[in-house]
């Protein structure tokens, strides 16, 4: 995770507000006027008290009470308007940020997301983004309101004597800036640690739920539960420390405010005794200072509560700023499929070499079979043809054009890829298939399913093609999921089909139906078929063997 200072995170998050700047300005205006109303309610009370005691004031008692009533009513409407604007900004921005994050994940997938903890990713795109509501609804405009109110109150109090204005300025500065910075530094990296541990716990829970069958089968329930309790205790310990420091920060803030109130009383009394101010100069500045700390107290509290939010923001920014390993290509001339080839390509995952100086022609209209031991680079080769990664050396070409110079959308249209694991969404069978072709008709879907030998099975289900498959396709067997993956490939109807162990979970009868369909497609399709099964290799035109990153 990239280390950013709190100021850097706040600056980048504030930059996202630009599209909603008018609403933010309105929120600041309404909030400032609202605090003026609430603060001057008590100041008007002070003037009323002076009037009752016989001191000369600028307004009659009736006028003072009328103004107080107007301020009290206006305060409610202004507060509502400020909060409405802030929360509109917050929830609108959260929607925009979610959109940005999903776009970023799409750019990063699959190379940069391979091996990432899925539970941690889920925590980022759910709870971490949700926490930013605190920043957008309760941080930006309150900080601006506190600045505006501090300036207004310093001028008002300083009108009685410059020394009083200076004291007010110092008090606002200490409570609104010095204390939050001090409290934030005292908290250290606890916010980042909390969000990281929260992501780890989410990942552990998700992993446990997915493997619940194996956990029960092998009697590992108590072991997993113990580990879950340990991670939960670690998270609670971090949270306890954060809440303790929050309470200490609140106590410190209230103590400092009380000290400044006493200091104002001492200074006003001294100025009164020296004849520099009258009795009103004691009462009104004292009341004004005591009633005007609301906006800066909100900033002081952020010193502890904002740590968690900024840590969440830092994790979100990590995804938004992550550089994709393979950049999408746009603006190139369209390419039609006329064959493919790999020319002296080499590829490695970090320091581990997978393919070394491999060359492979893929002729149009042919079925090419690839066999070999697990880990010999067969699946990696298919992913390089899909340009999930870029080769370290050499060229992967489609119709003579390097895949790095083909528009990404164009490349995806020319290729259909079936992996060993078919991912299904918690939706109907028909909608899961339409991912391959959004505008597909029911007839097209059924033709694709017949080719994949899955149509008859679907028709036995209660709702046919409208039957939901459950989360991750858990209501289906491995073979049924695999056949649906093949149906997607047939529906996509790409000229180049890349099939990675497409019949590994199928019985002989279903394998035979699918192989027959592939043979019938050979006139229009070029097929690259990876498999360990000899029966599957029976339909190929040429078989090559992958050994130690080379083909023979």
ChimeraX attribute file (.defattr): number of C-alpha atoms within 10 A of each C-alpha:
attribute: neighborCount
match mode: 1-to-1
recipient: residues
	/A:1	10
	/A:2	10
	/A:3	11
	/A:4	14
	/A:5	11
	/A:6	16
	/A:7	10
	/A:8	13
	/A:9	19
	/A:10	18
	/A:11	11
	/A:12	13
	/A:13	22
	/A:14	14
	/A:15	11
	/A:16	14
	/A:17	18
	/A:18	10
	/A:19	11
	/A:20	15
	/A:21	14
	/A:22	13
	/A:23	17
	/A:24	23
	/A:25	15
	/A:26	16
	/A:27	28
	/A:28	23
	/A:29	18
	/A:30	23
	/A:31	29
	/A:32	24
	/A:33	20
	/A:34	24
	/A:35	22
	/A:36	17
	/A:37	22
	/A:38	20
	/A:39	23
	/A:40	20
	/A:41	22
	/A:42	18
	/A:43	24
	/A:44	22
	/A:45	17
	/A:46	20
	/A:47	22
	/A:48	21
	/A:49	15
	/A:50	18
	/A:51	17
	/A:52	11
	/A:53	9
	/A:54	9
	/A:55	12
	/A:56	12
	/A:57	13
	/A:58	9
	/A:59	13
	/A:60	13
	/A:61	18
	/A:62	10
	/A:63	13
	/A:64	20
	/A:65	16
	/A:66	12
	/A:67	15
	/A:68	20
	/A:69	13
	/A:70	13
	/A:71	22
	/A:72	16
	/A:73	12
	/A:74	16
	/A:75	22
	/A:76	13
	/A:77	12
	/A:78	21
	/A:79	18
	/A:80	16
	/A:81	17
	/A:82	26
	/A:83	17
	/A:84	15
	/A:85	23
	/A:86	27
	/A:87	17
	/A:88	17
	/A:89	22
	/A:90	22
	/A:91	16
	/A:92	15
	/A:93	21
	/A:94	18
	/A:95	13
	/A:96	12
	/A:97	21
	/A:98	17
	/A:99	13
	/A:100	15
	/A:101	21
	/A:102	14
	/A:103	14
	/A:104	17
	/A:105	18
	/A:106	12
	/A:107	20
	/A:108	22
	/A:109	16
	/A:110	17
	/A:111	16
	/A:112	17
	/A:113	16
	/A:114	10
	/A:115	8
	/A:116	10
	/A:117	16
	/A:118	18
	/A:119	18
	/A:120	21
	/A:121	20
	/A:122	15
	/A:123	22
	/A:124	24
	/A:125	18
	/A:126	12
	/A:127	14
	/A:128	24
	/A:129	21
	/A:130	20
	/A:131	19
	/A:132	26
	/A:133	20
	/A:134	18
	/A:135	22
	/A:136	25
	/A:137	22
	/A:138	19
	/A:139	19
	/A:140	20
	/A:141	25
	/A:142	24
	/A:143	19
	/A:144	19
	/A:145	23
	/A:146	25
	/A:147	17
	/A:148	17
	/A:149	24
	/A:150	22
	/A:151	15
	/A:152	14
	/A:153	22
	/A:154	23
	/A:155	18
	/A:156	17
	/A:157	24
	/A:158	18
	/A:159	14
	/A:160	19
	/A:161	17
	/A:162	13
	/A:163	16
	/A:164	27
	/A:165	22
	/A:166	15
	/A:167	20
	/A:168	30
	/A:169	18
	/A:170	14
	/A:171	25
	/A:172	27
	/A:173	15
	/A:174	19
	/A:175	25
	/A:176	26
	/A:177	16
	/A:178	15
	/A:179	23
	/A:180	24
	/A:181	19
	/A:182	14
	/A:183	24
	/A:184	25
	/A:185	13
	/A:186	15
	/A:187	20
	/A:188	13
	/A:189	13
	/A:190	19
	/A:191	23
	/A:192	21
	/A:193	16
	/A:194	22
	/A:195	25
	/A:196	20
	/A:197	19
	/A:198	23
	/A:199	22
	/A:200	20
	/A:201	23
	/A:202	19
	/A:203	20
	/A:204	20
	/A:205	16
	/A:206	17
	/A:207	14
	/A:208	17
	/A:209	11
	/A:210	12
	/A:211	12
	/A:212	13
	/A:213	11
	/A:214	12
	/A:215	16
	/A:216	11
	/A:217	10
	/A:218	8
	/A:219	11
	/A:220	13
	/A:221	15
	/A:222	11
	/A:223	11
	/A:224	15
	/A:225	13
	/A:226	12
	/A:227	14
	/A:228	16
	/A:229	13
	/A:230	13
	/A:231	17
	/A:232	14
	/A:233	12
	/A:234	16
	/A:235	19
	/A:236	15
	/A:237	13
	/A:238	17
	/A:239	17
	/A:240	12
	/A:241	13
	/A:242	22
	/A:243	14
	/A:244	14
	/A:245	19
	/A:246	20
	/A:247	14
	/A:248	13
	/A:249	24
	/A:250	19
	/A:251	11
	/A:252	16
	/A:253	21
	/A:254	14
	/A:255	12
	/A:256	16
	/A:257	19
	/A:258	13
	/A:259	13
	/A:260	21
	/A:261	18
	/A:262	14
	/A:263	17
	/A:264	24
	/A:265	18
	/A:266	14
	/A:267	16
	/A:268	27
	/A:269	19
	/A:270	14
	/A:271	19
	/A:272	16
	/A:273	12
	/A:274	10
	/A:275	10
	/A:276	13
	/A:277	16
	/A:278	15
	/A:279	15
	/A:280	18
	/A:281	19
	/A:282	21
	/A:283	18
	/A:284	22
	/A:285	27
	/A:286	24
	/A:287	21
	/A:288	22
	/A:289	24
	/A:290	19
	/A:291	16
	/A:292	23
	/A:293	21
	/A:294	15
	/A:295	23
	/A:296	25
	/A:297	21
	/A:298	18
	/A:299	24
	/A:300	27
	/A:301	21
	/A:302	25
	/A:303	25
	/A:304	30
	/A:305	21
	/A:306	22
	/A:307	23
	/A:308	23
	/A:309	24
	/A:310	27
	/A:311	25
	/A:312	26
	/A:313	24
	/A:314	26
	/A:315	24
	/A:316	22
	/A:317	19
	/A:318	16
	/A:319	20
	/A:320	18
	/A:321	11
	/A:322	14
	/A:323	13
	/A:324	17
	/A:325	16
	/A:326	17
	/A:327	15
	/A:328	15
	/A:329	15
	/A:330	13
	/A:331	9
	/A:332	11
	/A:333	10
	/A:334	11
	/A:335	16
	/A:336	13
	/A:337	19
	/A:338	15
	/A:339	18
	/A:340	22
	/A:341	19
	/A:342	22
	/A:343	16
	/A:344	16
	/A:345	21
	/A:346	21
	/A:347	24
	/A:348	16
	/A:349	10
	/A:350	7
	/A:351	7
	/A:352	8
	/A:353	13
	/A:354	19
	/A:355	25
	/A:356	19
	/A:357	15
	/A:358	20
	/A:359	16
	/A:360	16
	/A:361	12
	/A:362	20
	/A:363	16
	/A:364	19
	/A:365	18
	/A:366	21
	/A:367	25
	/A:368	21
	/A:369	22
	/A:370	21
	/A:371	22
	/A:372	19
	/A:373	13
	/A:374	11
	/A:375	13
	/A:376	19
	/A:377	23
	/A:378	25
	/A:379	18
	/A:380	19
	/A:381	23
	/A:382	21
	/A:383	19
	/A:384	18
	/A:385	22
	/A:386	20
	/A:387	21
	/A:388	18
	/A:389	20
	/A:390	22
	/A:391	20
	/A:392	13
	/A:393	15
	/A:394	18
	/A:395	22
	/A:396	25
	/A:397	20
	/A:398	24
	/A:399	15
	/A:400	14
	/A:401	14
	/A:402	15
	/A:403	21
	/A:404	19
	/A:405	17
	/A:406	21
	/A:407	18
	/A:408	18
	/A:409	12
	/A:410	17
	/A:411	23
	/A:412	16
	/A:413	17
	/A:414	18
	/A:415	20
	/A:416	23
	/A:417	22
	/A:418	22
	/A:419	18
	/A:420	16
	/A:421	13
	/A:422	19
	/A:423	14
	/A:424	22
	/A:425	17
	/A:426	14
	/A:427	16
	/A:428	19
	/A:429	21
	/A:430	20
	/A:431	19
	/A:432	23
	/A:433	26
	/A:434	19
	/A:435	15
	/A:436	19
	/A:437	17
	/A:438	11
	/A:439	9
	/A:440	16
	/A:441	11
	/A:442	12
	/A:443	9
	/A:444	15
	/A:445	21
	/A:446	19
	/A:447	15
	/A:448	24
	/A:449	25
	/A:450	19
	/A:451	22
	/A:452	28
	/A:453	24
	/A:454	23
	/A:455	20
	/A:456	12
	/A:457	12
	/A:458	20
	/A:459	12
	/A:460	10
	/A:461	12
	/A:462	10
	/A:463	12
	/A:464	16
	/A:465	21
	/A:466	15
	/A:467	16
	/A:468	20
	/A:469	20
	/A:470	15
	/A:471	12
	/A:472	15
	/A:473	21
	/A:474	13
	/A:475	12
	/A:476	13
	/A:477	10
	/A:478	16
	/A:479	18
	/A:480	20
	/A:481	22
	/A:482	26
	/A:483	27
	/A:484	26
	/A:485	26
	/A:486	28
	/A:487	27
	/A:488	25
	/A:489	24
	/A:490	25
	/A:491	24
	/A:492	25
	/A:493	20
	/A:494	20
	/A:495	23
	/A:496	27
	/A:497	23
	/A:498	26
	/A:499	22
	/A:500	23
	/A:501	20
	/A:502	25
	/A:503	25
	/A:504	16
	/A:505	17
	/A:506	16
	/A:507	10
	/A:508	12
	/A:509	9
	/A:510	17
	/A:511	20
	/A:512	16
	/A:513	16
	/A:514	24
	/A:515	22
	/A:516	14
	/A:517	17
	/A:518	21
	/A:519	16
	/A:520	12
	/A:521	19
	/A:522	17
	/A:523	13
	/A:524	14
	/A:525	20
	/A:526	26
	/A:527	27
	/A:528	20
	/A:529	24
	/A:530	27
	/A:531	20
	/A:532	17
	/A:533	12
	/A:534	9
	/A:535	13
	/A:536	21
	/A:537	20
	/A:538	12
	/A:539	18
	/A:540	19
	/A:541	12
	/A:542	13
	/A:543	16
	/A:544	15
	/A:545	17
	/A:546	19
	/A:547	17
	/A:548	15
	/A:549	22
	/A:550	20
	/A:551	20
	/A:552	12
